[in-house]
């Protein structure tokens, strides 16, 4: 203990602390820059998004994208400033990044591809916020598009996040962009029933629905298949894209009820058991 106290004196401890204090202060300031800067970057991103959405020639999709770019660009500036304040010179940081160019390029290959794909999505606009789409095998309403991802909300309120690279490289189906959709529903009737009577019932019930449109075509119904136990008739109507599900479900119910009232039967599948 005497030897330790001989080498570590209060004066030496004070000297060590005085030498270390500037580094501690710089690290603390760097962390403060990082925390405040990240908050500021998010705030600026939201302001850009809000102001851009007010412009008459910019829709919500592009406004979100511009806000996302502003946020991430400021985040990069904040990180560089914080690291520099912590004692790593900007020139040294650039040199380090230059030496690791290959590794960083490989690591960020997918990320950079997503950014490029995000730009392409903004240029060609295959979908926008609020559209009901099928992207990369996922189906839902477009909730958000940023420089990295596309976010969908499914009918049962599940958030689905898709990388922009995957979205751009897949088949995209936009169910909203054309304004109207065709509802196709098949009904099977008994072979002994009057086919023309069933077709008339289906057309009449469809035409009476308030959301069914007369253009581009009025209600249509034809025999599409002769099954083993039923004659299949397909009913086709047009409606606004937002009314698609309501029209489909309503017609399923109302046509079945009309069949029951008019003696049109829907056959049940039959199973025959043979005792061996």
N, C-alpha and C positions, 0 to 999 in steps of 0.2 A: 504494500500500500504506500509505503514511503517513496518507492521508486516511481509509482504511477503519479503521485502527487507532485513529484519532482519534475515530471515532464509535462503534465497537464495542469497548468496554473490558471487561476481566474483571468489573468492578463491574456494568456494565450486563447482561452475560450472567447474572451471579448474580441480578440483579433479575428478569430475564425468567424464569429457571428457578423462582425463588421464587413468582412470580405464576402460573406455569403448573402448578406442582406440585400444588395442590389439585384442579385439573381432571383431571390424570393419575391421581391417587389415586382420585377419584370414578369415573372410567371403569373403572379396574382393579377397584374394589369392585363396580361395576355388572355387569361381566363375570363376576366370581366369583359374585354373586347369581344371575345367569342360568344359569351352568353347574351350580352346586350345586342351585339351585331346580328346574331341569329334571329333574335326577336324583331329587330329593326328590318331585316331582310324579309321576314314573313309579313310584317306590317306593310312594307312598301309593295310587296307582291299583291296584297289584298287591295291596296289603293289603286295600283295600276289596273287590276281586274275590274274594280268598281267603276273607275273613270272610263275605261275602254268600253265597258258594256253600255255606257250612256251615249256613245258615239252612234250616229244613225247608220253608218256603213259597217259597223262591227257587231257581230252577233255574240251570244253568250259563249259559244264554243271558242272563238278566236280570242275573246276577252280573257277566258280562263287560261288559254295557252300563253298569251302575252304576260299575264300575271305570274305564271309558272316560270317563264324565262327570266323575268326580273328578279324573282326570289332566288333562283339558283345562281344567277350571275353575281348578285350581291353576296351570297353565301361564300362563293369562291374568294371574293375580295376580302371578306371578313376573316376567313381562315388564314389567308396569306398574311394579313395584317397582324393577326394574333400570334402566328408562328414567328413572324419577324420580331415582334415585341418580346417574345420569350427568349430571344438571343440567337435565333438562327437568321443569319443575314439573307436578304432576298437573293443575292448573287449565289450564295451557297445553296439556297433552296432550288434555284434554277439549275445549278450544276448537278445537284442530287437527282432532280427529275430527269435531266438530260442523260445521266448515266444509267438511269433505270427506264429509259424510253421503251425498250423492247418489252420488259416485264409489265410495265404499266399499260402499254398498248394491248398486250394479250389479255390482261386482266379486265380492261375496259372495253374490249371488243364488242361484247354484247350490249353494254350500256350506250356506247357511241352509236351502235346500230339502232337502238331504240330511239335515240335523239333524232337521227336521220329519218327514221320511219315516222316519228311524230311530226317532223316538218312536212313530209310527204302527205300525211293525213290532213294537215292544215291547208296545203296547196290544192289537193284534189277533192277534199271534203266528201268522202264516201258516206259519212254520217256526221251528225251534230248532236249536241246535248238535247235530250228529250226524244230522240228517235228510238224506235223499237227495232233492234237489229239482232242478227246472228253473226258473231265474230269468233273465229278460231274455235268453232264448235259450241260456243256459249251463246245463250239467248237472253236478252233483257233490254231494259231502257238505258240509254247512254246517260250516265250520271256525271262523268267528268272526263276530260281529255287534257293531259299535261304532257310535258316533253318526254316523259319516260313511259307512261302507262295510259291505258283506256280503262275506265271504271264503269261497269254495268251494274244495274240493280235488277234482279230477276223478278218474276211475277210474285213469287212468295217472299220477296224482300230480303234476298241474300245478295251481299256485295261480291262481285266477281272482278278481280283485277287482272288485266291482260297486258303483257308487255307490248309496246307499240310495234316492235319488230315482228312479233308473232301475229299481231292483228293485221299489219300491212302485208305480210306474206301469206295470209290465208284468204279463203273465199269469204266475202262480206255480203250479207243479205240485209238490205234495208227495207223493212216492212212499212215504213212511215213515209218515205220521201215521195212516193207517187200520189199521196193524198187519199186514194181509195184502195180497197182490197176486195178480193173475191172470196166469199165464204163457200166452201164445198162441203156438203154433208151427204152421206149415203144412208139410205133407208132400205131395208129388206122387207118385202111384202110376200104374202102367201101366193103360191102358183094359182090358186083358185080365185083370187081377188081380181077385181077389174083394174087393169093397169092404167087405162086412160083416166078413170075416176080418181085413182091415187095421185096421178100427175097433176090433175086439176086442183085437187085439195092442196097439194104442196105449193103450187104456184099462187093460189088464192091466199093461203095463210102467209106466205112470204111477202106478197104484195101489200098485205095489211099491216106489216110491221113498220112502225114509223121511221126506223133507221135504215130500212132497205131502200136503195136508190133505183131510179128508173134509167139512169145513164151511168156508165156507157151501155148497159143492157139491163132489161127487166128480168124478173125471176125466170129461171130456166130449169127444166127437169126432163131427164131422159133415162131410159133403161141403159145401164152401163155394163151389167153382168148378169148371167144366169147361173146362180149358185146351185149347189146340190139341193138345198131346202128352201131357197128364196129367190125372188126376182129383185135384183138390186137396182134402185133408182137413185141417181145422184141429183141433188138439188144445188143449184148455183145462184147466188145473189151477190150484188155489189153493195158495199157500204163504206163509210168513212173509216180510215185506218183506226181511229180511236174507238170505233163502235164494234170492231171485229169480234171480240170475245162475247160481248152482250148479245149480238145478233146470232152467233153460233149457238149459244146456250138457250136463248129464247126460242129459236126455231126447233131445236131438239124437243123441247117440251110442248110447244103449241101444235106442231105437226103430229106428234104422238097422240095428243088429246083429240085432234081433228080426225085422225084415223079411227080412234075408238068410237067416236060419235057416228061415224059413217060406215062402220062395219068392215074397215080395212084392218087385216090382222098382220102382226109381225110374228113370224114363226119362231118357235123356240128350237134350239138344237136338240136332236133326239139321240139317245144312246140305246142300243139294243144289246142286251146281255144274252149270250148263248151258253147254256149249261153243257159242259162237256161230259 
